[in-house]
């Protein structure tokens, strides 16, 4: 059963569709793993095993009749507790929504079900997804499976832990300032932030806003691409949809990478890093040269990226949660209150300046990628820290001004609106995972996946499993 839980999603779905395995058999293996492992990590906060069994039985019956049940037929999936799920509790990690049951599905949930995936539950997230440390007053903290005394990151922390522990083969997540990439790095799995609009994001308070995205997570790049092929593609509810079918991402990822020009930026323009992060990544970098790539140190001009992100994030917090602050202030965590109030203090001129600078940043990145094919850099500036610490207050002796500032290595990339992936890249001296971030040109999601897959195949770090899960 445990071997089945760590079989790749691509291989599992092949065997289910060929009727070598039943969807029910696969589901039961994952349910047993959840029940065995989750008490130690607290990743799967709402469980839907009964309806999952019914869905798996229905898929088996359809396959027996020769019907096509979709590219994800029979794969168990968990949805982040920020994604609304029809008939399934969705709390957003907030006591205000402790018992909220939506009457609609998010587009990403719709598409996963249509593709044949079977919902087994919801994964933990910080309150309203605010912060890269997964804890909330409804369910408590989710623990890192490599060291349960450490955080798993966030805000898609429950998803990353569920994957690392073999509780699901695929999971969805979202990423504003690093929420698909950071927990993937902290848990030794793969998290992909696609180009905004690749995966339509609905429902949302601001349909035109490109910084928050939804996307796939899995234990391998191949499995991320499989899931991505099922959830990508345009939708009329999302006005920034990319008008290209997701089917192209089902194509083989293998590619001759010889001659690709890789820019390595160890600090993304002077950011501080905890000892052990950059050293671990530099030990893995020769894998690119072994693949035939040309790797040289280079950093794009990311000036103003911090201002762009911090202003637009604050503006969006006020837009999305300002009414809750007015009516339910006492039930919101302090960092959420702070971020909403930061938005309320903004002037129109500050927002206008951030938007102008975002356009200038995008133009600079386009020029950068005329010389370089891809940018590689650290995902996180720190190793997984104490699970009882809300957020780091300093890095390498440099004090931090807010609860998000320790994630600049991710949110500077968010501000560019370019596709980026976190792929396992080694372990610190203390045995904690470290992820490598690969960033590509605008809309080159497939190329990012190809390079990540090549690195993954050359290094094999993602094949290691946390002891408590095996």
GIBELWO-V47823 format. One record per backbone hydrogen bond with DSSP energy under -1.0 kcal/mol. NH is the residue of the N-H (numbers start at 1). CO is the residue of the C=O. Records with the same first field share a line. If there is no record, write none. Layout:
NH=CO + CO
//
This chain:
5=1
7=4
12=8
13=9
14=10
15=11
16=12
17=13
18=14
19=16
20=15
21=15
26=22
27=23
28=24
29=25
30=26
31=27
32=28
33=29
34=30
35=31
36=32
37=33
38=34
40=37
41=38
42=38
45=122
46=122
48=120
52=48
53=49
54=50
55=51
56=52
57=53
58=54
59=55
60=56
61=57
62=58
63=59
64=60
65=61
66=63
67=62
72=115
73=70
74=116
75=72
77=118
79=121
81=123
83=80
87=102
88=85
90=100
92=81
94=91
97=94
98=95
100=97
106=84
107=202
110=106
111=107
112=108
113=109
114=110
115=111
116=113
117=112
118=75
120=77
122=46
123=79
124=43
128=92
129=126
130=127
134=153
135=133
140=136
142=134
143=41
144=150
147=144
150=147
151=385
156=179
158=124
160=156
161=157
162=158
163=159
164=160
165=161
166=163
167=162
171=217
172=78
173=215
175=213
182=178
185=181
186=182
187=183
189=184
190=218
191=422
192=216
193=420
198=195
209=206
213=175
215=173
217=171
218=190
224=220
225=221
226=222
227=223
228=224
229=225
231=227
232=228
233=198
238=235
241=238
242=197
244=242
249=246
250=247
251=248
259=292
260=257
262=294
263=374
264=296
265=376
271=267
274=381
277=274
280=276
281=277
282=278
283=279
285=281
287=284
288=285
290=286
291=287
292=289
293=288
294=260
296=262
298=264
302=300
305=302
308=304
309=305
310=306
311=307
312=308
313=309
314=310
315=311
316=312
317=313
318=314
319=315
320=316
321=317
322=318
325=321
326=322
327=323
328=324
331=328
332=329
337=333
338=334
339=335
340=336
341=337
342=338
343=339
344=340
345=341
351=347
352=348
353=349
354=350
355=351
356=352
357=353
358=354
359=355
360=356
361=357
362=358
363=359
364=360
365=361
366=362
367=363
368=364
369=365
370=367
371=368
372=368
373=261
374=261
375=439
376=263
377=437
379=435
387=149
389=386
395=398
398=395
400=393
407=404
408=405
410=407
411=407
412=408
414=410
415=411
416=413
417=414
420=193
421=438
422=191
423=436
425=434
428=432
431=428
434=426
436=423
437=377
438=421
439=375
440=419
444=441
448=444
449=445
450=446
451=447
452=448
453=449
454=450
455=451
456=452
457=453
458=454
459=455
460=456
463=460
464=461
469=466
470=467
//
